[in-house]
């Protein structure tokens, strides 16, 4: 819209609301519920286009891991968009959400696929939702959200995801330690790398998508929090660098289970 004032010429652009699909990992929804903030790299072109009052649908794998299907679980409205850590080379774009509305029943992508025009190949729908954010039309947003029963309370069917990834991993490490302490009768030492392999199997069993390398890095950075006794090894192939509270690394090979 262009407005003319006496003696000056002012150009003012009014932007229509935009609508988006945000592809989530299963473990992200709990963190979003707690913090009401979405993040992304400022280097990504799509997230730069998201503005205040835009509406964002949340899409994620839902169900038992082997049969999880992409589903819409709710939506939020962008209340504020800002960059964090401006002095760092890699800034983070943050989207603070207003009230989040959760669908009382998840909506499988396949139920609304025919109304999502951007999906050209219906037999390969997930390939159109590989990026974190995808802009859609208002008609496509309504095809998913209009007439659905929603709630601002965290729904029961998402309850297992209310914890942040860090909380889940910390609980899993402590639980695995207690289990191995009770079941490993032949020795009170376990290689740290073997412990992390068990941890990988454990978190994979309940659908948390983390690689071995990611779990080793998590354990390395957080080992001091667990207060386990770590034992050094003379074999370099067993070394795992564990960081103390000040961020200083030291190589260890074993965890003592006691």
ROFI-406834 format. One line per 10 residues: number of its first residue (from 0); for each residue z, x, y of N, C-alpha, C. Coordinates in steps of 0.05 Angstrom, whole numbers, always signed. Example, Ala and Ser with C-alpha at 12.3 -4.5 7.8 and 13.67 -1.06 7.14 Angstrom:
BEGIN
0	+156/+264/-114/+156/+246/-90/+156/+264/-66  +142/+257/-45/+143/+273/-21/+157/+258/+1
END
This chain:
BEGIN
0	+0/+17/-24/+0/+0/+0/+0/+18/+25  -17/+12/+45/-19/+27/+69/-9/+10/+92  +10/+21/+108/+21/+6/+131/+14/+21/+156  +8/+6/+178/+1/+18/+204/+23/+13/+224  +34/+33/+236/+54/+30/+257/+42/+40/+284  +51/+28/+306/+41/+36/+332/+46/+66/+337  +24/+80/+343/+25/+108/+350/+26/+127/+326  +29/+116/+302/+30/+133/+278/+15/+119/+256  +8/+135/+236/-4/+123/+212/+12/+132/+188  +23/+114/+174/+40/+120/+151/+27/+110/+125
10	+24/+128/+106/+13/+119/+80/+36/+118/+60  +38/+95/+48/+60/+90/+29/+48/+80/+3  +54/+94/-19/+43/+86/-45/+64/+72/-61  +57/+49/-71/+76/+34/-88/+66/+38/-117  +83/+48/-134/+76/+53/-162/+86/+30/-179  +68/+20/-196/+76/+0/-215/+94/+12/-236  +110/-5/-248/+127/+4/-270/+110/+14/-293  +120/+34/-307/+106/+44/-330/+123/+39/-355  +110/+39/-378/+124/+33/-403/+118/+55/-423  +138/+62/-439/+136/+85/-456/+148/+80/-484
20	+139/+96/-503/+152/+98/-529/+163/+126/-531  +189/+128/-538/+202/+154/-542/+207/+157/-572  +194/+176/-584/+198/+182/-612/+223/+199/-616  +242/+189/-631/+268/+202/-636/+269/+213/-664  +286/+234/-667/+295/+241/-693/+319/+223/-700  +323/+218/-726/+344/+199/-734/+371/+207/-723  +376/+233/-722/+403/+241/-713/+407/+240/-683  +386/+234/-667/+388/+235/-638/+400/+209/-626  +398/+187/-641/+405/+161/-629/+434/+160/-622  +451/+172/-638/+480/+171/-632/+487/+186/-607
30	+473/+209/-602/+478/+224/-577/+468/+208/-553  +446/+195/-556/+435/+179/-534/+454/+156/-527  +465/+144/-548/+484/+122/-544/+509/+132/-529  +519/+155/-535/+543/+166/-523/+538/+175/-494  +516/+188/-489/+511/+200/-463/+492/+185/-445  +477/+166/-456/+457/+151/-441/+438/+169/-426  +430/+192/-438/+412/+211/-426/+391/+220/-446  +366/+220/-437/+344/+231/-453/+337/+258/-440  +328/+277/-456/+321/+303/-445/+293/+311/-455  +282/+330/-441/+256/+342/-448/+249/+365/-430
40	+231/+381/-438/+223/+404/-422/+207/+396/-398  +212/+408/-375/+197/+402/-351/+168/+412/-354  +163/+428/-374/+136/+438/-379/+118/+417/-393  +131/+397/-404/+115/+375/-417/+104/+356/-396  +78/+352/-397/+65/+336/-376/+74/+307/-376  +78/+296/-400/+83/+267/-402/+110/+260/-389  +131/+275/-394/+157/+268/-384/+158/+270/-354  +141/+286/-342/+140/+288/-313/+132/+262/-300  +118/+245/-315/+107/+220/-303/+127/+197/-306  +149/+201/-320/+168/+180/-322/+185/+178/-297
50	+188/+154/-286/+201/+150/-261/+224/+129/-263  +239/+127/-242/+261/+107/-241/+250/+79/-247  +264/+64/-262/+259/+36/-270/+238/+33/-292  +226/+55/-301/+207/+52/-324/+223/+44/-348  +209/+30/-367/+222/+20/-391/+213/+37/-415  +232/+45/-432/+227/+64/-454/+236/+52/-480  +217/+47/-498/+224/+38/-525/+232/+62/-543  +251/+58/-560/+260/+79/-579/+248/+74/-606  +234/+94/-617/+222/+92/-643/+232/+115/-660  +239/+110/-685/+250/+131/-702/+248/+123/-731
60	+249/+143/-750/+250/+136/-778/+276/+121/-784  +274/+100/-799/+298/+84/-805/+297/+76/-835  +320/+79/-848/+322/+72/-876/+330/+95/-893  +331/+91/-919/+337/+112/-938/+316/+134/-935  +324/+159/-936/+306/+181/-928/+279/+179/-943  +279/+174/-969/+254/+174/-984/+236/+150/-977  +249/+130/-965/+233/+106/-958/+236/+98/-929  +244/+118/-913/+247/+112/-884/+220/+106/-872  +219/+86/-854/+195/+78/-841/+199/+79/-811  +178/+86/-796/+180/+86/-767/+187/+58/-758
70	+208/+56/-741/+217/+29/-732/+226/+31/-703  +224/+9/-689/+235/+7/-662/+263/-3/-664  +281/+11/-650/+310/+4/-652/+322/-6/-626  +307/-4/-604/+317/-13/-578/+301/-2/-555  +312/-6/-531/+298/+5/-508/+319/+9/-485  +311/+26/-466/+328/+31/-443/+311/+31/-418  +324/+30/-395/+311/+31/-369/+320/+56/-355  +300/+71/-345/+307/+96/-331/+320/+90/-304  +345/+99/-301/+360/+94/-277/+357/+117/-257  +353/+141/-268/+351/+165/-252/+336/+186/-268
80	+320/+202/-254/+306/+224/-267/+311/+250/-251  +321/+271/-264/+328/+295/-249/+325/+319/-268  +323/+343/-255/+321/+368/-270/+348/+381/-270  +354/+394/-292/+380/+407/-296/+375/+437/-298  +395/+453/-289/+394/+482/-291/+370/+493/-276  +368/+487/-251/+345/+494/-235/+341/+525/-233  +362/+540/-238/+359/+569/-235/+349/+582/-261  +347/+566/-282/+337/+577/-307/+306/+575/-308  +294/+593/-324/+265/+592/-326/+256/+567/-339  +271/+558/-359/+263/+534/-374/+281/+511/-366
90	+273/+496/-346/+289/+473/-337/+286/+450/-357  +306/+433/-356/+306/+409/-372/+303/+385/-354  +284/+367/-361/+282/+342/-347/+301/+322/-360  +318/+310/-345/+337/+291/-355/+331/+263/-345  +332/+243/-363/+328/+216/-356/+354/+201/-361  +368/+193/-340/+393/+178/-344/+385/+148/-346  +395/+136/-367/+388/+108/-373/+409/+89/-361  +399/+66/-354/+416/+44/-348/+425/+32/-374  +431/+6/-375/+440/-6/-400/+419/-3/-422  +428/+5/-445/+410/+6/-469/+413/-20/-484
100	+390/-31/-492/+390/-55/-508/+380/-48/-536  +397/-54/-556/+390/-49/-584/+379/-75/-596  +358/-72/-612/+349/-96/-627/+369/-101/-649  +377/-127/-652/+396/-134/-673/+384/-129/-701  +358/-130/-703/+344/-122/-728/+323/-102/-720  +321/-80/-735/+301/-60/-729/+273/-73/-733  +253/-63/-718/+226/-73/-720/+208/-52/-731  +200/-54/-757/+182/-34/-768/+156/-33/-753  +146/-9/-749/+120/-6/-735/+98/-23/-746  +98/-25/-773/+76/-39/-786/+76/-69/-778
110	+99/-80/-769/+100/-108/-762/+85/-114/-736  +83/-94/-718/+71/-99/-692/+46/-82/-688  +37/-68/-709/+16/-48/-706/-10/-60/-695  -16/-85/-703/-41/-97/-693/-41/-103/-663  -17/-104/-651/-15/-109/-623/-13/-83/-606  -12/-60/-620/-11/-35/-606/-39/-22/-605  -53/-27/-583/-81/-20/-581/-86/+10/-581  -66/+26/-574/-70/+54/-573/-72/+66/-601  -63/+51/-621/-65/+60/-649/-92/+51/-660  -111/+69/-660/-138/+62/-669/-141/+60/-699
120	-128/+79/-713/-129/+79/-742/-103/+68/-753  -103/+44/-762/-79/+30/-770/-67/+42/-796  -84/+56/-811/-75/+68/-836/-61/+95/-832  -61/+105/-807/-49/+130/-800/-34/+128/-774  -18/+107/-772/-5/+100/-747/+14/+122/-737  +29/+135/-755/+49/+154/-747/+37/+178/-732  +11/+184/-737/-1/+207/-723/-5/+202/-693  -2/+176/-684/-4/+170/-656/+23/+172/-642  +44/+178/-657/+70/+179/-646/+84/+206/-654  +68/+227/-652/+79/+253/-659/+92/+267/-635
130	+84/+260/-610/+96/+272/-586/+121/+256/-579  +138/+269/-562/+163/+256/-555/+160/+230/-539  +140/+230/-521/+136/+206/-504/+107/+198/-505  +102/+172/-506/+75/+161/-506/+75/+137/-486  +57/+138/-467/+55/+115/-448/+40/+92/-462  +49/+68/-457/+37/+44/-468/+33/+24/-446  +19/+2/-451/+15/-19/-432/+38/-38/-432  +40/-54/-411/+61/-75/-410/+58/-95/-433  +32/-100/-440/+27/-119/-462/+38/-108/-488  +34/-82/-492/+44/-70/-517/+74/-70/-518
140	+87/-64/-495/+116/-65/-493/+126/-93/-501  +113/-114/-490/+122/-141/-495/+117/-149/-524  +96/-138/-536/+91/-144/-564/+113/-135/-582  +127/-114/-574/+150/-104/-590/+176/-118/-582  +181/-120/-556/+207/-128/-546/+211/-158/-540  +190/-171/-532/+193/-199/-523/+203/-217/-545  +224/-233/-538/+234/-253/-557/+253/-242/-578  +258/-215/-577/+276/-203/-597/+305/-207/-589  +322/-211/-608/+351/-212/-602/+361/-184/-598  +376/-180/-576/+386/-153/-570/+415/-154/-564
150	+427/-130/-564/+456/-127/-557/+460/-101/-543  +480/-99/-526/+486/-74/-513/+506/-58/-530  +518/-71/-550/+536/-57/-568/+521/-42/-589  +532/-20/-598/+519/-4/-618/+519/-19/-644  +495/-25/-655/+494/-44/-679/+504/-30/-704  +513/-47/-723/+523/-37/-748/+503/-21/-764  +477/-29/-763/+457/-15/-779/+451/+13/-769  +460/+20/-744/+457/+47/-734/+484/+62/-734  +505/+50/-744/+532/+61/-742/+534/+89/-753  +520/+95/-775/+522/+121/-787/+510/+143/-769
160	+496/+135/-748/+483/+154/-730/+498/+157/-704  +522/+146/-702/+537/+146/-676/+547/+174/-669  +550/+191/-690/+560/+218/-684/+537/+236/-674  +544/+255/-658/+524/+274/-649/+518/+293/-673  +496/+307/-671/+488/+325/-692/+510/+347/-696  +521/+357/-674/+541/+378/-676/+566/+367/-691  +574/+343/-685/+597/+331/-699/+592/+328/-728  +568/+319/-735/+561/+315/-764/+562/+342/-778  +551/+363/-766/+550/+389/-779/+578/+401/-782  +594/+398/-761/+621/+409/-763/+637/+395/-785
170	+635/+368/-787/+648/+353/-808/+637/+362/-836  +611/+366/-837/+599/+374/-863/+608/+401/-872  +610/+420/-853/+619/+447/-860/+648/+446/-871  +665/+432/-857/+693/+430/-866/+695/+415/-892  +679/+394/-896/+680/+380/-921/+670/+396/-944  +649/+411/-940/+638/+429/-961/+658/+451/-968  +671/+462/-948/+691/+483/-953/+713/+472/-971  +723/+449/-965/+745/+437/-981/+735/+431/-1010  +710/+421/-1012/+699/+415/-1039/+697/+441/-1056  +685/+462/-1044/+682/+487/-1059/+708/+500/-1066
180	+728/+497/-1048/+754/+509/-1053/+767/+496/-1078  +761/+470/-1083/+773/+456/-1105/+757/+461/-1131  +731/+465/-1129/+714/+466/-1152/+707/+494/-1162  +708/+514/-1144/+701/+542/-1152/+726/+556/-1163  +729/+555/-1189/+753/+565/-1201/+750/+595/-1208  +725/+605/-1211/+721/+632/-1221/+723/+653/-1199  +722/+644/-1173/+724/+664/-1151/+733/+649/-1126  +746/+663/-1108/+753/+651/-1083/+735/+661/-1061  +713/+675/-1068/+693/+684/-1049/+666/+671/-1054  +652/+663/-1033/+625/+653/-1035/+608/+667/-1014
190	+584/+675/-1022/+566/+687/-1002/+561/+667/-980  +560/+676/-955/+555/+658/-933/+528/+645/-935  +508/+660/-944/+481/+649/-948/+480/+627/-969  +496/+631/-990/+498/+610/-1011/+512/+585/-1000  +533/+589/-984/+547/+567/-971/+527/+551/-954  +510/+565/-939/+492/+551/-921/+470/+536/-937  +463/+547/-960/+444/+533/-978/+456/+507/-988  +481/+508/-996/+495/+483/-1004/+497/+464/-980  +502/+474/-956/+503/+457/-932/+477/+444/-927  +455/+459/-931/+428/+448/-927/+423/+424/-946
200	+431/+428/-971/+427/+406/-990/+444/+382/-983  +468/+387/-973/+487/+365/-966/+476/+349/-943  +468/+362/-921/+459/+347/-898/+432/+334/-903  +416/+346/-920/+390/+334/-927/+394/+308/-943  +416/+307/-959/+420/+284/-976/+426/+259/-960  +436/+262/-935/+440/+238/-919/+422/+236/-895  +398/+250/-898/+376/+245/-880/+376/+261/-854  +393/+282/-852/+393/+298/-828/+372/+320/-832  +352/+321/-814/+330/+339/-816/+336/+365/-802  +346/+384/-818/+352/+411/-808/+343/+431/-828
210	+329/+452/-819/+320/+473/-837/+343/+492/-844  +340/+509/-864/+360/+529/-871/+365/+547/-847  +343/+555/-834/+346/+574/-811/+362/+561/-788  +358/+536/-783/+373/+522/-762/+403/+521/-769  +408/+516/-795/+436/+514/-803/+450/+542/-803  +435/+563/-810/+446/+590/-808/+453/+596/-779  +435/+589/-761/+440/+595/-733/+464/+579/-723  +466/+554/-731/+489/+537/-724/+515/+549/-734  +515/+558/-759/+540/+569/-770/+547/+595/-756  +526/+612/-751/+531/+638/-738/+545/+634/-711
220	+535/+614/-696/+545/+610/-669/+572/+596/-668  +579/+581/-690/+603/+565/-689/+624/+573/-710  +619/+596/-723/+638/+604/-745/+666/+607/-735  +670/+616/-710/+697/+620/-700/+712/+594/-697  +698/+572/-696/+712/+546/-693/+725/+537/-719  +715/+547/-742/+725/+537/-768/+750/+552/-777  +755/+575/-766/+778/+591/-773/+779/+598/-803  +755/+601/-815/+754/+610/-843/+758/+641/-843  +766/+651/-865/+768/+680/-868/+740/+690/-877  +728/+707/-861/+702/+719/-868/+706/+747/-877
230	+692/+755/-898/+695/+781/-910/+669/+797/-907  +672/+823/-900/+648/+840/-897/+636/+847/-924  +611/+855/-924/+597/+864/-948/+583/+891/-942  +580/+907/-963/+565/+932/-960/+535/+928/-965  +527/+904/-974/+499/+899/-981/+485/+886/-957  +467/+900/-944/+453/+889/-920/+439/+862/-926  +430/+857/-950/+416/+832/-956/+435/+808/-954  +461/+813/-954/+480/+791/-952/+489/+786/-924  +481/+804/-905/+492/+802/-878/+483/+776/-864  +503/+764/-851/+498/+742/-832/+514/+749/-807
240	+501/+749/-785/+515/+756/-759/+531/+732/-750  +557/+735/-748/+575/+714/-739/+586/+721/-712  +585/+702/-693/+593/+707/-666/+622/+699/-661  +637/+715/-646/+664/+707/-639/+664/+690/-614  +687/+682/-605/+689/+664/-582/+677/+675/-557  +675/+702/-555/+663/+714/-532/+633/+720/-534  +622/+712/-558/+594/+715/-562/+586/+742/-573  +606/+757/-584/+600/+783/-596/+594/+780/-626  +571/+791/-636/+564/+788/-664/+577/+809/-682  +583/+801/-707/+592/+820/-727/+580/+810/-754
250	+572/+829/-771/+560/+822/-796/+581/+817/-817  +578/+795/-831/+596/+788/-854/+578/+779/-877  +590/+780/-901/+575/+772/-925/+587/+748/-940  +614/+744/-937/+627/+723/-953/+646/+706/-937  +652/+683/-949/+673/+665/-939/+695/+665/-961  +719/+669/-953/+741/+666/-973/+750/+637/-973  +751/+626/-997/+757/+597/-1000/+787/+593/-1005  +801/+596/-983/+830/+591/-986/+842/+584/-959
END
